[in-house]
Amino acid sequence: MKHKLFIPVLLTAFTLLLAGCGEKSSGAQGSGAAAPMASSSQQAVAPGFALDDLSGTEHRVKPGDGRIYVINFWATWCPPCRAEFPEMDQFAKAHKDRVTFYALNVQESGDKVQSFLQDNGYTLPVLLDRDGRAARLYSVRALPTTVILDEKGHVLLRQEGMATARQLEEALKGRL
């Protein structure tokens, strides 16, 4: 009898892990699958922002400045965020010379974030979105959400729910 209950519980947990934490938006971008965006010539430049890292140093995201940005919105309490974090950490390390990667922690204390990073040995660049302003600028409705901006500041990919390094590399094919 216990085995009959275990499978539905396992399937529900797996579905939540893949889907992400929070409310999903409607349409292709809310499906949990990577949503390629319209061609760069049809898009406006993504919004810029400035946030502090854990040591208080300000970092600016200036879409259109010739850099490729990968921005991963996350929180320590979010199981899918925690599950994808090792892969995000490896991606950030592997592509640090070609991509500006920021893991934006949404509305948590610096102490809590620092403890999470130290406990797990993560070294990727983390910025604190203490008031959720950057998350609002990017219409983040679910965590994790990953956004890739091209050199001109256009959104190449928006992934609500877990992302993999392979998805990010595929979106950046020819740019890495």
Buried (B, 14 or more C-beta within 10 A) or exposed (E): EEEEEEEEEEEEEEEEBEBBBBEBBEEEBBBBEBBBBEEBEEBEBBEBBEBBBBEEEEBEBBBBBEBBBBBBBBBBEBBBBBEBBEBBBEBBEBBEEEBBBBBBBBEBEBEEBBEBBEEEEBEBBBBBBBEEBBBEBBEBBBBBBBBBBBBBBBBBBBBBBBBBBEBBBEBBEEBE
